[in-house]
Amino acid sequence: YKTNRIQSYSDLSVLNELRRHDDDTSSRARHSSVTRTGYNGPGVAAFTAGPRSNWAEARELYFAEGVNRESLVCIEKAAFLLFLQDDAYATINERAKSMFCGDGYNRWFDKSVNLVVMKDGYIGLNCEHSWADAPAVAHLWEFALLSELIDYQNRVIKKDSEPVADIADLKNLPPPKRLLWEIDDEMRTAINQAGTVAEQLISDVGLDILEHYDYGTSFMKKSGFSPDAYIQMVLQLAYYRNRQQFDLTYESSMTRLFRLGRTETVRSLTEESKAFVLAMESPTASKEEKTKLLREAAEKHVEYSKMAMVGQGIDRHLFALYVVSRGMDVDSEFLNEALSIPWRLSTSQQPQQQTLLRDNLQGNMKNIFISPGGGFGPVADDGYGVSYMIVGGDSVFFHISSKICCPDTSSEKFKVCLMSALRDVHDLLAN
């Protein structure tokens, strides 16, 4: 901030010119006595990509004191990290996987927010999940992106905004400071080992993005369905076509009606959704019967969603009972069995519009600058993670993840099944 306003891109460009012509000699002098027997810092973030216990051990060994501790404290106190990445990708799948995983060395995975800017101007976030759920991150992202567009619209197109701050104003800003690391041969070996683990994990991530433009919420609502319930039934049909079986399904529901509320689980697999899916796959079921079963399944899903939002769900109560049983050293056969069933289909909807900022955009800018949302990994090793974002009335984006090592899952094949399910349910209701 400067003079009570956020710095614009133009302001920061001026600051960059100042930095290039004014070396931070004091910072260099301050660290000139540090002895280095290894590399000057690349790859330290690889420690954050692997098992948490390994990173905890590395912190004690290599970051407990000296310049390494100073640099680590600076990173962990920062509001977010910025990565300027010299890569550009031809497809949204490649771009999304890079945002998701990086190369194992260029994401600080336990940082709340990693902001990634690519060579061709595409930007995205990699977020650690414990501090907030998707709606909070989506709200942050929506505000940042749309504010930038509105600023561009006012400055460049309408040309009615205030002038950019001059160089004299920016001389009072703190100069950039390079973070230094002392890395010996032992630490370099540890970084390389952490990087190898990270590369193995990344190579096992199967990620596929579906940009569905054939129809969206306008058709779903016109047909008399809650859009979320409609999509959840489509996902049940797609999953069955992909696996030829039914499995426990997780959908995240917000409990933000409560102070410090986070999430509750909506169990999308029900007797009603199962009956609908089997009818869709039956050559003898009539169109009327399929439609009737779809409506019953969607209504049941809406009922469960409302219950979850007001604290009448199942799974957080089960978890609370589990915590109490462990604290009291009570072995519960029921809880052990109930909590051991894998969530082979884990799903979540991300909100697209939580502010009114998009209404300030003019012309085609309102429609062409749309975030495709984000995704997450599968909860079960033999399952899928499916995140979806409903965009306006005519499109939906899906992020489908799975583990490549699992012979029973394939994000690419699930995408094909999802496309066919979206088409078949639409055709069922179209007339």
Disulfide bonds with the S-S distance in Angstrom:
none
